[in-house]
Amino acid sequence: MSRVKTSMIILLAMLAGGCAAVSEHGVTAPGAKVERLSREFEFTEGATCDPEGHVYFTDQPNDRIMKWSVDGELSVFMKPSNRSNGMMFDTKGNLYSCADEKNELWLIAPDKKVTVLVKEYKSKLLNAPNDVWLRPDGGLYFTDPWYKRDWWKRGPQEQEVEGVYHLAPERKEDKSDTPRQLTRVIDDLETPNGITGTPDGKALYVSDLKAQRTYVCDIRPDGSLTNKRLFCEMGSDGMTVDSEGNVYLTGKG
């Protein structure tokens, strides 16, 4: 996710060959209102929830991951957090985080033990993992744009493109020290940012924020992509899909 402020959430319904806005009354409870929970943060990102329904998000400039419990209590889950950005939980309570400070992808276990899953591609540093989506089979996709940060202590950009990557699921027959296969699956976007997929794991949505377009691809069983096509002419700093197939994009802020 970029350092672009976002203040509007636009709901889009998946339609063959394109997308169309749908009425908010179809997905919100009657009388529901947007409520500001706090103003103590400098820049928030990466909203996600764990299997119990607690909401987590990052305050990236302050290098912390926050937790908003189902009881309405706000607390610091992790600080420092390696400038975490986009995040997503799996069904076991592991938190996958785009750890921006050192351009890594993290797995944070329920006991807060950190495992670095990815830090380079073909022996070159990643740009900066930005947003992540976990497929039901355990594989995951993440975007890797280049947004130069004030806190970086690295050299110039090493990857020749701003890409989208697939990290293959861990197989039971693999030894614990066997690296999971990392593949660049999209290399022709200007600035890939928001990413999400359908609950059945068969389609992937990726935003090209600079070009102000969002694309959808079909996912093959091996995790590779096919049939990339325009979903809508709007970029997004973050996206999600609900159980009915509605796609939510942030933007226009």
N, C-alpha and C positions, 0 to 999 in steps of 0.2 A: 504494500500500500504506500502511496506517495505522501508527501507532506502537503497535499492539497486539502483544504478544509472542505468537508462534505456536510451538507445540512438538509438534504432532501433524499428520501428513499422513494424510488419509483418501482412499482410492481408491474411486472410484465408476465403475460401468460404465453406459454409456448404454443405456437400455431405452426402448421406446416408451411415452410418457406419463409417464415418471418416471425414477428412478434407484435403484440398490441397491448396497450395499457388496459387494465381492468379496474373495475370499481373497487375502492378500498373497503366498501361495505361487505364484499364477499369474503374477506379474510380477517376482519377485525370485529370484535364484539361491539354491539350497539353501545354508544356512549363512551367508548374507549378514547382516551386522550394521551398525547405525548407528554411525558413528565420528565423534567430535568432532575436527575438524581444528585448531581454534585457539580461544583465548578472549581474544584481544587486541582485540576489536571492541566498540564501544559499542552499536550497533544495526544489524543486517544486513538487507538488502533486495535485491530485484531480481535474483535468481540467473538466469543464462542461460549459454549456451555458444556459442562461435564455430564456424565450419565445421570447424576442426581438433580440436575437442573440449575446448579449454581452457575452464574455468569462470570466469565473471566475476560479481561481486556488489558491492553498495555497502555502505559503512560511513557511513551518511548523516550522523550528528552530527559525524563527523570529516571530512566533505566529501571522500570519496575513493572511487574505484572500484578494487576489488581483482581480481587475477588469480590463479587456482590452475591451474597448468599441468598437462598430462598427465603430466609428470615429477614432479609432487608439489611443485613450488616455488611459494611464495606471494610475490607482489610487488605493488607499487602500480602500477596501470595509469594512473591519472589523478588528480591532486590539484592544485588544487581541481577539483571536478566539478560545480559549481553545485548541490550537494546532490542528486545524482542519486538516483532512487528506482527504479521499475520500468524494466526494460531488455529489449531483444531484438535479436539479430543477424539480418541478412539473409544470403543465400547468397554475397554478395560480400565479407563481412567488415565491413560497416558496422554500427555499433552505434547503435540508436535508444534514447534515454534520456529519461525524464521528469525534466527538470531543475527541481527544486522551488524553488530559491532565488529565481529570477525568474519562476517560473510559466511555463516554456517547455518545448517539445518539441525535443530536439536530435537531429541526426545526427552521429555521431562517425566519421570516416573511419578506415581502417586506419593512416594517418599521424598520427592524432589531431587533424586539422583539424576544427573544429566549425562546423556550419551550423545556425542556428536555423530550424526548420521552421514552428513555430507559437508565437505568444505571446499572441494575442488572438482573440476571436470577436465579430464585428459591432462592432469598434472598442472592445471592453471587454476588460480583462485576464481571462485564464482564472483559475479558482480555483487549481488546482495540479495539472497532469497527474501521474497517480499510477501507472498501469500501462498497458502498451501491448502490442498484438498485431499482427503484420505478416501480412497476407493474401498468399497466393502471387502475386497479380497486382501486388503492389507497393503497394497501398493499405494503410492501417493504421487501427486503432481504438485509442482511449485513453479512460480514465476520468478524470474531473475533479471529484473531491470537494473539500470545503472543510475542511481540517485546518489551523487557524491555527498557524504556526510561530514559534518564538522569534526566528529569524534574518530574518524578513521585514521589509522596510523600506517596505512598500506600505500603501495605505489599506484601507478596508473592502472586503468582497466586492462585485464588480461584476456577475458573472453571477447571474441570478435563480434559477437551478436548479443542482443538482449533476448534471452530464450525462455522456453518452457521445458521443464524436465520431468521425467518419470523415474521414480525409484521403485524397482521391482519389489514385490512382497518377499518377506523372509520365508524360506521354505523349511519344512521340518527336517528334511534330509541334509540341509546345509549345516556345517559346523558353525559355532558361534563366531569364529574369527573370519568366516568367509564373507567378503564384502557383497552387499546387494548391488545388482546391476543398475547403473545410472545411465539414462539415455536422454539425449536432447530430442524432443518430439516436435517442437515448433521453433523455427528459426527466422521467420519472415515478418515478425511484428516490430513496430517501432518501439513501443514501451509496454510490454506485457505487465499487467498488474493484478486486478481481481481475478479469482479463479474459483470455480465450484463445479459440481457434477450432480447428476441425477441419483436418487436413492438406490436405483438398481445397478448403478455403476456402468451404464451403457453410453452415456453422453457426457462430454466435458465442455464447460463454458469458460472462455478466456477473454478478458478485456484487453484491448489495446488502447490505453488511456490517452496517449498523445494523439492518436489517429481518431479518437472518439468513435470507436467501433467495438462491438462484442461479437465474438465468433462462437460457433458450436461445432464440435467434432464428434464423430462416432468413435467409441473405444472398442478395439479388438480385444479378444480374450487375453492376449499376451501384453496388453497395456499400450500398444502402439495405436496411433490415431489414423483415422481416414475420414474422407468426405467433409473436410473443413469448409464451412460456409458462413456467410454473414447472418447473425441472429438479429442484431439491431444496430442502428447508427447512433450509438451512445457508448462512451467509455465508462469504466467503473473502477472505483478505488477498492471495492469489496463487494462480494456477491454471496448469495446463498439460494438454495432451492428448498421449498417446503414439500411435504408429503403428497401434495396434490399436483406437483410439477410446476408451480408458480415460481418464477425467477425474480429475486429481489436485487436491485442494483442501487448503489449509492452514487450520487453525482449532482451536477447542477448547483454546487455549493460554492 
